[in-house]
Amino acid sequence: ESRVLRGGSTFNDSRSERASCRAPYGHGDKESSNGFRCAASTAPGAVQADAGKKPEGGGKSPAGALEWLFSRPAGIEFTKTEVTVAQYRACVEAGKCSMPDAGGSCNWSQAGRDQHPANCVDWDQASAFCEWAEGRLPTEQEWQAEASDGGERQYPWGDEVMSCERVIWKQGESGCGNNSTWPVCSKPAGNSRSGLCDMNGNVWEWTSSLEGSIRVLRGGSWTDTDPSRLRASSRLPYNPAVRDADDGFRCVRSAQ
Protein backbone atom coordinates (compact mmCIF):
# COMPACT_ATOMS: atom_id res chain seq x y z
CA GLU A 1 0.00 0.00 0.00
CA SER A 2 1.41 3.42 -0.99
CA ARG A 3 1.00 6.84 0.57
CA VAL A 4 1.70 10.13 -1.22
CA LEU A 5 4.66 12.38 -0.46
CA ARG A 6 4.72 16.04 -1.50
CA GLY A 7 7.30 18.80 -1.57
CA GLY A 8 10.62 17.36 -2.74
CA SER A 9 13.84 17.09 -0.73
CA THR A 10 17.51 18.02 -0.73
CA PHE A 11 18.15 15.11 -3.13
CA ASN A 12 15.68 16.19 -5.83
CA ASP A 13 16.03 18.37 -8.91
CA SER A 14 13.89 21.48 -9.45
CA ARG A 15 11.11 19.55 -11.22
CA SER A 16 10.48 17.46 -8.10
CA GLU A 17 10.05 20.59 -6.00
CA ARG A 18 7.14 22.04 -7.96
CA ALA A 19 3.92 22.47 -6.00
CA SER A 20 2.20 20.00 -8.36
CA CYS A 21 4.75 17.19 -7.92
CA ARG A 22 3.66 14.04 -6.00
CA ALA A 23 5.47 10.79 -5.15
CA PRO A 24 3.50 7.63 -4.20
CA TYR A 25 5.68 5.77 -1.69
CA GLY A 26 5.64 2.66 0.45
CA HIS A 27 4.15 3.76 3.77
CA GLY A 28 6.48 1.51 5.80
CA ASP A 29 9.69 2.83 4.23
CA LYS A 30 11.93 5.09 6.32
CA GLU A 31 14.18 7.33 4.23
CA SER A 32 16.45 10.22 5.22
CA SER A 33 14.74 12.35 2.55
CA ASN A 34 11.24 11.91 4.02
CA GLY A 35 9.61 13.88 6.83
CA PHE A 36 6.23 15.35 7.63
CA ARG A 37 4.23 18.20 9.08
CA CYS A 38 0.92 18.22 10.96
CA ALA A 39 -2.44 19.86 10.28
CA ALA A 40 -5.46 20.60 12.42
CA SER A 41 -8.88 22.11 11.83
CA THR A 42 -7.72 25.10 13.91
CA ALA A 43 -3.94 25.29 14.16
CA PRO A 44 -2.53 26.37 17.55
CA GLY A 45 -1.73 30.09 17.49
CA ALA A 46 -3.25 30.68 14.07
CA VAL A 47 -5.13 33.86 13.27
CA GLN A 48 -8.83 33.22 13.71
CA ALA A 49 -11.48 34.49 11.33
CA ASP A 50 -13.02 36.40 14.24
CA ALA A 51 -9.73 37.83 15.50
CA GLY A 52 -11.22 41.31 15.46
CA LYS A 53 -14.29 40.42 17.54
CA LYS A 54 -14.64 41.35 21.16
CA PRO A 55 -13.15 38.53 23.26
CA GLU A 56 -15.40 36.71 25.67
CA GLY A 57 -14.74 36.72 29.39
CA GLY A 58 -14.59 40.40 30.34
CA GLY A 59 -11.32 41.52 28.83
CA LYS A 60 -9.60 38.23 28.16
CA SER A 61 -6.55 38.84 26.00
CA PRO A 62 -6.40 37.79 22.31
CA ALA A 63 -3.07 35.95 22.61
CA GLY A 64 -4.56 32.93 20.85
CA ALA A 65 -5.95 35.09 18.05
CA LEU A 66 -2.52 36.55 17.25
CA GLU A 67 -0.06 34.55 15.18
CA TRP A 68 3.24 34.25 17.03
CA LEU A 69 6.47 33.15 15.32
CA PHE A 70 9.68 32.12 17.03
CA SER A 71 12.73 34.18 16.13
CA ARG A 72 15.93 32.19 16.47
CA PRO A 73 18.12 35.32 16.14
CA ALA A 74 16.23 37.09 18.97
CA GLY A 75 15.34 34.01 21.03
CA ILE A 76 11.72 35.13 21.55
CA GLU A 77 8.39 35.07 19.73
CA PHE A 78 7.10 38.01 17.67
CA THR A 79 3.64 38.60 16.33
CA LYS A 80 3.92 37.74 12.65
CA THR A 81 2.29 41.02 11.67
CA GLU A 82 2.07 44.54 12.88
CA VAL A 83 -1.01 44.72 15.11
CA THR A 84 -4.03 45.37 12.92
CA VAL A 85 -6.97 47.72 13.35
CA ALA A 86 -9.26 44.71 13.96
CA GLN A 87 -6.99 43.30 16.64
CA TYR A 88 -6.61 46.66 18.33
CA ARG A 89 -10.36 47.23 18.25
CA ALA A 90 -10.83 44.04 20.31
CA CYS A 91 -8.67 45.59 23.03
CA VAL A 92 -10.67 48.83 22.93
CA GLU A 93 -13.94 46.90 23.19
CA ALA A 94 -12.53 44.94 26.12
CA GLY A 95 -11.88 48.23 27.92
CA LYS A 96 -8.11 47.70 28.03
CA CYS A 97 -7.00 50.10 25.29
CA SER A 98 -7.91 53.68 24.40
CA MET A 99 -8.90 54.58 20.85
CA PRO A 100 -6.23 55.68 18.37
CA ASP A 101 -6.53 59.04 16.67
CA ALA A 102 -8.79 59.11 13.62
CA GLY A 103 -9.01 61.19 10.46
CA GLY A 104 -6.41 62.03 7.86
CA SER A 105 -4.18 59.02 7.16
CA CYS A 106 -5.10 57.28 10.43
CA ASN A 107 -6.65 53.85 9.77
CA TRP A 108 -9.00 53.91 12.75
CA SER A 109 -12.68 54.24 11.72
CA GLN A 110 -11.86 54.07 8.00
CA ALA A 111 -13.91 51.55 6.05
CA GLY A 112 -11.97 48.61 4.67
CA ARG A 113 -8.95 49.12 6.94
CA ASP A 114 -9.47 46.29 9.46
CA GLN A 115 -6.42 44.40 8.19
CA HIS A 116 -4.22 47.49 7.94
CA PRO A 117 -1.81 48.20 10.79
CA ALA A 118 -3.21 50.11 13.75
CA ASN A 119 -1.43 53.44 13.33
CA CYS A 120 -1.83 56.82 15.05
CA VAL A 121 -1.10 55.16 18.40
CA ASP A 122 1.36 56.45 20.97
CA TRP A 123 3.84 54.38 22.97
CA ASP A 124 1.53 53.95 25.97
CA GLN A 125 -1.27 52.61 23.75
CA ALA A 126 1.06 50.16 22.03
CA SER A 127 2.43 48.99 25.37
CA ALA A 128 -1.07 48.56 26.82
CA PHE A 129 -2.17 46.36 23.92
CA CYS A 130 0.88 44.11 24.19
CA GLU A 131 0.34 43.73 27.93
CA TRP A 132 -3.29 42.76 27.26
CA ALA A 133 -2.04 40.25 24.67
CA GLU A 134 0.18 38.67 27.34
CA GLY A 135 3.32 40.06 25.75
CA ARG A 136 5.32 43.27 25.59
CA LEU A 137 6.99 45.59 23.12
CA PRO A 138 10.37 44.37 21.83
CA THR A 139 13.62 46.05 22.74
CA GLU A 140 15.31 47.57 19.73
CA GLN A 141 18.11 44.99 20.08
CA GLU A 142 15.55 42.15 19.84
CA TRP A 143 13.89 43.86 16.90
CA GLN A 144 17.17 44.33 15.04
CA ALA A 145 18.32 40.77 15.72
CA GLU A 146 15.31 39.43 13.80
CA ALA A 147 15.25 42.15 11.12
CA SER A 148 18.94 41.64 10.29
CA ASP A 149 19.09 37.85 10.88
CA GLY A 150 21.60 38.39 13.65
CA GLY A 151 23.54 41.00 11.67
CA GLU A 152 23.75 38.96 8.45
CA ARG A 153 21.25 40.99 6.39
CA GLN A 154 20.97 44.63 5.41
CA TYR A 155 17.18 44.32 5.13
CA PRO A 156 14.83 41.69 6.57
CA TRP A 157 14.67 39.85 3.22
CA GLY A 158 18.43 40.02 2.54
CA ASP A 159 20.61 42.47 0.65
CA GLU A 160 18.64 42.73 -2.60
CA VAL A 161 17.68 46.21 -3.75
CA MET A 162 14.63 47.72 -2.10
CA SER A 163 11.48 48.04 -4.20
CA CYS A 164 7.69 47.88 -3.88
CA GLU A 165 7.96 44.17 -4.59
CA ARG A 166 9.28 43.75 -1.03
CA VAL A 167 8.40 46.78 1.04
CA ILE A 168 5.66 49.41 1.37
CA TRP A 169 7.45 52.76 1.15
CA LYS A 170 7.38 55.90 -0.97
CA GLN A 171 8.53 54.80 -4.38
CA GLY A 172 7.07 57.47 -6.64
CA GLU A 173 3.99 58.00 -4.45
CA SER A 174 3.58 57.21 -0.77
CA GLY A 175 2.58 53.65 0.07
CA CYS A 176 3.78 52.35 -3.31
CA GLY A 177 1.13 54.48 -5.01
CA ASN A 178 -1.76 53.90 -2.59
CA ASN A 179 -1.04 57.01 -0.48
CA SER A 180 -1.76 54.92 2.61
CA THR A 181 -0.63 51.84 4.49
CA TRP A 182 -1.45 48.42 3.03
CA PRO A 183 -3.06 45.37 4.65
CA VAL A 184 -0.44 43.54 6.69
CA CYS A 185 1.57 40.84 4.90
CA SER A 186 0.85 42.27 1.46
CA LYS A 187 4.55 41.91 0.50
CA PRO A 188 5.65 38.36 1.42
CA ALA A 189 8.81 38.73 -0.69
CA GLY A 190 10.00 41.14 2.02
CA ASN A 191 9.48 38.77 4.96
CA SER A 192 12.24 38.31 7.51
CA ARG A 193 14.24 35.14 8.22
CA SER A 194 11.55 33.85 10.58
CA GLY A 195 8.66 34.82 8.31
CA LEU A 196 7.66 38.12 9.92
CA CYS A 197 5.83 40.54 7.62
CA ASP A 198 6.47 44.26 7.15
CA MET A 199 9.42 44.59 9.51
CA ASN A 200 10.51 47.34 7.15
CA GLY A 201 7.94 49.69 5.70
CA ASN A 202 4.18 50.03 6.19
CA VAL A 203 4.59 51.63 9.67
CA TRP A 204 7.46 52.41 12.02
CA GLU A 205 7.25 50.12 15.06
CA TRP A 206 7.47 51.22 18.69
CA THR A 207 10.06 49.45 20.83
CA SER A 208 10.50 49.46 24.59
CA SER A 209 13.96 51.03 24.34
CA LEU A 210 14.63 54.42 25.86
CA GLU A 211 17.04 57.16 24.82
CA GLY A 212 16.78 59.63 27.66
CA SER A 213 13.04 60.29 27.88
CA ILE A 214 12.50 59.34 24.23
CA ARG A 215 11.41 55.95 22.91
CA VAL A 216 12.91 54.33 19.82
CA LEU A 217 11.02 53.40 16.64
CA ARG A 218 12.36 50.89 14.14
CA GLY A 219 11.56 49.82 10.59
CA GLY A 220 10.57 52.77 8.41
CA SER A 221 7.15 53.47 6.93
CA TRP A 222 4.94 53.95 3.91
CA THR A 223 6.04 57.62 3.62
CA ASP A 224 9.83 57.08 3.62
CA THR A 225 11.78 57.68 0.41
CA ASP A 226 15.36 57.08 1.60
CA PRO A 227 16.36 53.38 1.54
CA SER A 228 18.75 53.99 4.42
CA ARG A 229 15.78 54.72 6.71
CA LEU A 230 14.41 51.25 6.00
CA ARG A 231 17.56 49.26 6.72
CA ALA A 232 17.45 46.80 9.61
CA SER A 233 19.96 49.03 11.43
CA SER A 234 17.92 52.24 11.07
CA ARG A 235 16.46 53.73 14.25
CA LEU A 236 14.31 56.76 15.06
CA PRO A 237 14.25 58.22 18.59
CA TYR A 238 10.77 59.74 18.95
CA ASN A 239 8.45 61.45 21.38
CA PRO A 240 6.41 58.60 22.95
CA ALA A 241 3.32 60.80 23.28
CA VAL A 242 3.02 61.48 19.54
CA ARG A 243 0.42 59.62 17.45
CA ASP A 244 1.49 59.61 13.82
CA ALA A 245 0.04 57.90 10.77
CA ASP A 246 3.55 56.54 10.17
CA ASP A 247 3.72 54.70 13.51
CA GLY A 248 2.37 51.33 14.72
CA PHE A 249 3.76 48.32 16.55
CA ARG A 250 4.03 44.56 17.00
CA CYS A 251 4.42 42.54 20.20
CA VAL A 252 6.83 39.93 21.51
CA ARG A 253 6.68 37.29 24.25
CA SER A 254 8.88 34.58 25.72
CA ALA A 255 9.07 31.43 23.62
CA GLN A 256 6.11 29.17 24.38
N, C-alpha and C positions, 0 to 999 in steps of 0.2 A: 504494500500500500504506500502511495507517495503523498507527500505534502508539498505545498508550493512555497518556495523561497522568493523573496523580492529584494531588490536594492543593490546587488553586486557586492564585491569585496575588493580587498587590496590585490587579489590575484587576477582580477578580470580586466579586459580591455574596455574602452569607452562605450562600446555597443551594449555590453552587459550591465552598464550602470544607467541606462535610460529608464525613465519612469515606467515605461510599458514592458520592460523585460521581466520575464518570470522563469523560474527553474524548478520543475517538478523534481522531488528528491525523496529518497528513502527516509521515512520518518524516524528510523532507528539509528541512522548514521550520525556519527559525531565527527565533525570536521573543524579544523582551526579557522576556516573561512566563514563558518556559520554562527550566527548569534540570533538575537531576538529583541523585541521591545514589547511592552504591554499596552493594552487599551482598556478603557472603562467607559461606561455610559456617561459618567461625569468624572473627568480626570481630576485627581487631587490638585488643588491650587489653580485650576483653570478659571479663566474669566467666565462668569455666568451670564446668560442672556439678560438676567434681571439685575446686573451689577449696579445699575443706577437707581434701583428702587430703594425705598426706605427700609433699612434692616429691621427685622423683628426683634423684640426683646428690650425695648427702651434704651436704645443707644448702643447696642451691640456693634462691635467694629466689623468692617467688611474685609478682614484679613483674608478670608477664604474666597472672596470675590475679586481679589487682586491677583495677578499672575506674578509670582516671585521666581527669579532665576538666580542660581548660585554663580557667583563670580569667583573663579579660582584666583585671579590676580589680587582681588581685594579681600578674599576670605569671608565674605558675607553674602547675603541675598539682597538683590535690588528688585524693585518692581520693574517688570519688563518695559513698561511705558511710563511716560510722564503722566501724572494723575490727571484724569479726564474730568470734564465738566460733570458728566453723569456720576462719576465716583465721588466727586466733591459734593455734589448736591445731596447724596445720601448722608453725608456727615452734617450738612446744614439741617436736613430734615430730622436728624437724630438729636439736634440741639447741641452738638459738640463743636461745630465750626460756624463762624460768621460768614455772611455772604461776601463774595468778591465784589469789586467795583464792576459796574456795568456801563454800557454805552461806548461809543467810539470803536476801537479795535478789541475791546474786552469781549470774551466769548460768553460770559454769563448772560443768560436771558436772551441770547440770540438763537433763533430757530435753526435747527440743523447742526448745532455745534456740540451735541452731547459727547461725541467722540474726539473732539478737539481737546488740547490740553487746557486745564483750568489755569488761566492767566489772570493778571490784575489782582494777584494775592501778595500780601506782604509776608515777611519771614515768620511772624507769629502765627498767621493763618496756616502756612505750610507746615510748621512744626506741630500745630494742634491736630491737623489731619493725620500726620504720620503717627502721632501718639495714639490717636483713636484707632488707627489701623494696626496697632500693636507693633509699631516700628519707630523709626526716627529719621531725621534727615542725615544724609551721609556727610562725613568730613570731606574736605576737598581732596585730601590724600587718598581716601577710599574711592572717591569719584574718579580721580585721575588714574589710579591703578587699573580700573576697569576700562576707562576710555582709551588708554594708551597700551593696553595689554602688558602692564608691568613695565612700561617704558619702551616697548618694542615698536610702537606704531605712532605715527604723527597724527593720525585721525583714528576714530574708532574702527573704521573699516580697513585701515592700512595706510599706505603712503600714496595711493593713487590720487590724481588731481581731483579737486573738489568740483562738483557740479550738481545740478538739480536732479540728477539720477540718484544721488546718494544723500543729499541733505537739503533741507528747506531753509533757504537763505535768500538774500536779495541778489539774484542773478538777472539783471535787466530790471524787473519790477520786484517789489517786496514779495516774500512768500512764493518765490518761483513763478510769479505772474498772477497769483491769487489775491495779492494785497491783504493777506491774513495768514494765520496759522493753518495747518492742515490737520486732518484726523491723525491721531497717533499711529505710528507704524506704517505710514504711507510710503516710506522709502526703505524697504528691507535691504537693498544693496548697501545701505549705510550702517547696518547693524554692527554692534561691537563684537568682540571675541566671544562673549557669552550669550549673544543674541539679543542684547538690549537695543531698543529702538530709539532713535532721535536723541542720542547722547550729545550730538552736535546739531545745532539748528532747531527749528520750530520755536522753542522758548529757552532762555537762560534758566538754569536750575539752581535754586537756593541750596546752600550747604550749611552745615552747622558751624563752620569755621569762622572765627573772629579775627579781625585785624583792627586792633583798638576797640572802638565801639561799632565798627562796621562789619557786616557779614559778607561772605564771599559767594558770588555766583559763578557757575561754570557752564560752558557749552555753547554759547552763542545763540542767535535767534534768527527768526524769519526776516528781520530788518537789517541784518549785518551784510556788508558788502566786501569786507576785508577778510580773505581766507585765514589770515593769522589770528583773527578773533575767534575762529572756529576750530583751532587746533586743540588737541587734548590737553595741552599745557596752558592754554589761555585761561586767565582768571579775571574777574571783575569785582573788586571791592565795592560795596553798594550799601546805601542807606536801608536798613532792614524795615523801615516804616513805609517805604515807597511801594505803590502798587502799579506796576507798569504792564502794558500789553505784551512786552517782550519777555516777561518773567513768569515762570511756573516752578514745578518741582517734581521729584520722584522720591520714594522712601526706600529705606534699607532696614534690614533686621538681621539678627544672628542666624547662622545657618540652621535650618530645621532638620 
